[in-house]
C-alpha cells in the first residue's frame, strides 16, 4: 500500500462532533455536554476510492462542548464549540474551531423536528488559516422508541460561503442513522451509520485540493442514562470507504449534565 504525507484538514471528520441528533430539551432547563475524542488518521481515500496509508502517525485530540437552553416547549437554543490539538504528523493544528449557534424545534409526540444552524466565521490558533467563512446549516432530527428498539437520526445540508479572499469550501450533505437496542429503560447499544458528501478537501495522494468528496463512517456505541440529570455516551467512529477524503478511526465520549439537577 502506498504511503503518503497528509496535510490534515478536518473537513468531513468534524461532522461527528457538531450539532447533535437529539430532540430539544425541556423548557427552562439547561444541558451542558462535555467530552473528549481521540482520532487516528490512517491515510486517505483517493479519487478512485483507493485507500493510501499515511506517513507517520497523525493524531487529532478534540474537546467538544455543547450548551443547550430550553426557551419554550419544543424549542431550544444550542451553542457548540470544539477544541482541537494535533501532533506534528497531523500538521501541528491547535485552537478552537468555528463555533456553531443553532435553534432547534421538535415535536416530542412525533419525535420529529428541524433546526437552523449558523457556523460563525472565526476560529482561534492556527485553525484560522485559511480564513474561516460563514456557514449555514438546515436539517431535521428524529427519535422514537418502539419497544426495545430506538431509532435516532438526522439529515442536514450545510451551505458554506466565501471568505474575504473569495475562497469557498464545498457545501456538505450529511445523513446519520442510529438504530439502537435498548437493554433496559436506561441503557442501549447502537451501530450508527453516517454518510457525508461535499466538494471539500480532496485527497490527491500528496495534498488536499478542491474536488467532490464523500465518506462513509460506522459508529458503534453505547448510551446510558444514570440519573434524570446525568447521562453519558461513548462511541468509536471508523471510516470504511470514501473518495477524496481522510481515513481514520477514533474513540471518545461525552457526559450530559442537565440543570436543575432533579432526582
C-alpha positions, 0 to 999 in steps of 0.5 A: 500500500502506498504511503503518503504525507497528509496535510490534515484538514478536518473537513468531513471528520468534524461532522461527528462532533457538531450539532447533535441528533437529539430532540430539544430539551425541556423548557427552562432547563439547561444541558451542558455536554462535555467530552473528549475524542481521540482520532487516528488518521490512517491515510486517505481515500483517493479519487478512485476510492483507493485507500493510501496509508499515511506517513507517520502517525497523525493524531487529532485530540478534540474537546467538544462542548455543547450548551443547550437552553430550553426557551419554550416547549419544543424549542431550544437554543444550542451553542457548540464549540470544539477544541482541537490539538494535533501532533506534528504528523497531523500538521501541528493544528491547535485552537478552537474551531468555528463555533456553531449557534443553532435553534432547534424545534421538535415535536416530542409526540412525533419525535420529529423536528428541524433546526437552523444552524449558523457556523460563525466565521472565526476560529482561534490558533492556527485553525484560522488559516485559511480564513474561516467563512460563514456557514449555514446549516438546515436539517431535521432530527428524529427519535422514537422508541418502539419497544426495545428498539430506538431509532435516532437520526438526522439529515442536514445540508450545510451551505458554506460561503466565501471568505474575504479572499473569495475562497469557498469550501464545498457545501456538505450533505450529511445523513446519520442513522442510529438504530439502537437496542435498548437493554433496559429503560436506561441503557442501549447499544447502537451501530450508527451509520453516517454518510457525508458528501461535499466538494471539500478537501480532496485527497490527491495522494500528496495534498488536499485540493478542491474536488467532490468528496464523500465518506462513509463512517460506522459508529458503534456505541453505547448510551446510558442514562444514570440519573434524570440529570446525568447521562453519558455516551461513548462511541468509536467512529471508523471510516470504511470507504470514501473518495477524496477524503481522510481515513481514520478511526477514533474513540471518545465520549461525552457526559450530559449534565442537565440543570436543575439537577432533579432526582 
